[in-house]
Amino acid sequence: MHEGGSGLPIYAPGANVNQDEILLNRARGFDEQALGQIYDAYFERLYRYAYRFVGDVECAQDIASETLRRLLEALRDRRAPNHLGAWLYRVAHNLAMDQHRQRPAEGIVSLEPELDQVDEADTEADSEQRLAQDQMRQALGRLTPEQQNVVVLKFLEGYSNAEVGALLNKPEGAVKSLQHRALAALKRALAGLLLL
């Protein structure tokens, strides 16, 4: 945790699992500052995480909001999670998978939200990039949910293996094993897609 310009601590999710525990304990008492820090630390990450599965800005924002609303509900009902990050990502993943299953395929979707803002002068490189992203999304869809989580958290969100383990409540060795199997499956899936 670092100090911001206002003198209030700036919370970095995943930086320290103990910080999550302290923040969660404060949130259990409905400490407004702690709740605000949870929102500030996790909303954007949950949004990006959901976007990678649903490919829709508004839907991803709704998923991030609903995830945090469910946290408030769990705190109110005294069924707060033991591991904040793991719980938030699990809820966001479940909501995103529900949305993904309910929505028909709607064409090519970017893996990065900011890449959807394409100029009218769509270049060949832009088209190739979108095609590659679509193929990656299809390949990710062939992984198990656990493998998807590891790949997204490790390679797209930038968490270390230890942080992914803490978020998913798994030993670091299990994360490495999932990562290895996921990358091998992705390689096979992408090879199959490129042959089409």
N, C-alpha and C positions, 0 to 999 in steps of 0.2 A: 504494500500500500504506500502511495506517495502523497505528498500534500499538494493540493491544487492552489490556484491563485486566491481562492476564498479562505484558505487555511483549513478547509475540510479535506479529509483523506480521499484520494482517488482510488477506487477499487478496481483491480485488474482480475477478471475471472480466470480461474485456472492457475493463477500465479502461485497460489498457496492454498492447499485444501483447508488448512487451519483457518485462513481468512474467511473461507466459505462458511465454516462452522461458526465462527464468531459472528459473522453477518447474519446467518440464519437464526442464531440464538437471539440476537437483537430484534430481528424481524418477527420472531414468535411473540415478542412483547409489543408488536405493532409500532416499533420505533420508526417514525416517518423517514428519518435520514437513512436508516438501513434499507427500508423499502425502496427509497429513491436510488440508492447505490445499486441495489439488485437490478432495478429497471435500467439504469444507465449502463451497467456492466453487461447485461445479458440481452436487452431488446434487439440491438443491431445484429448480434451473433445469432440469435434465434431466428431472426428475419432471414439472414443469409442462408442459414441451415435449411429452413423451410423452403426458401426460393429454389434451392438446388433440386428439390423434389417436385415442387408444384409448378414452377416456371411462370408464376403470375405474381406481380408486385402486390396487388391488393390482397390476394389470398394469403401470401406469405406474411404480410403485415397483420392480417386477422389471426393467423396461427400464432405469431409471436405475442400478440395482445391476449389471445385466449389462453396461452400457456401461462402468462403472468397473472391473468385473472384466476386461473385454477390454483395457482400458488396462494393467492390471497384467500381463496375459498378454503384451501387445505389448512392454512394458518388459522383462519377463523374457527374451523371445525376441530382444531387441535389434532390434525393428522398431518402435520408438517413433515416433509421428507427429512431423512437423516443426512443425505448427500445432495446439496442444493443443485450443483451443476448437472449431476447425473439425472436427477429427477426432472429438471427443466428440459434437458435434451430428450429424455425418454418421452415426456408429454408432447413436445414439439414433433418428435418423430412420428408418434402415433397419430397425431392430428394431420400431419403432412401425408402419411400413408393413406388415411381415410379419404382425404381430398384427392389424392392421386388416383385412387381406385374409382372414385365417383366421377371423375372428369374424363371425358373421351380425349384421345390424343388430339392435340390442336396444332400440329405442325412442329417446326423446329423451335426449340427454346434454348436460350443461353444459359450457361452455367454461372455466369456472372451478371447480376442485375444491371449494372451500369452499361453492359455491352448491348442491352436491348435498345438503347437510344442511338439508332443508326441513321445517318444522313440519307437524304433522298438519293444521293450519288452513291449507291451501293456498289462497291468495287468487287472484283473477283476475289480478292483476299478476304473481304468481309464474308462473302458467301462460303468460301472454303472454311473459314473459322467457324461459322455457324454450323456447317455440316459436321465438322470435327466435334464440336460441342454436342450436337445431337447424337452422334455415334457414342460419345463418352457417356451421355445420359442413358442411352439404351443399354450400354455395357454395365453401368452401375446398377441399373434395374434388374440385371441378372444375378447380382450378388445377394447373399442372405442379408437380412436386416442388420445383423451384427457386423458383417463385413462392410456394408454401406456406411454404418456409423463410424467405424474405424477409419475408412478411407476419407470420408468427409471431414471428420474432426482432425485427423493427422495432416492430410495433404491440402485440404481446402481452407480449413480454419487455422491451421498452423500450430496445433497443440503438439507437445512432445509425447512420446509413448507413455511416460509416467503420468502426464496430465490426462491423456485419453483413458488410461487405466483408472484413474481416480474418478473421472466423469462417468465411466461405464461400470464402475465398481468391480473391476477385474484386475488381476495381477498383471504387472508389466509384461511378463513372459507370455501370458495369454493374448495380450494386445499384439505383441510381435508375431505370434503364431497366426492370429486372425489377419494381420496385415499381410503376412507372407502369402497365405491362401487367397486373400482378396486380390492381391496384385497378380498372382498367377491366373486367377479366374478372369480378371480384367483383360489380361494379355490374350487369353484364349477367346474371350468374347469380342474384343476389338479385332482380332485376326479374322474371326468369322464374319464380322460386319464389313470389313474392308474387302472381303471376297465377293460380297453381294453386288 
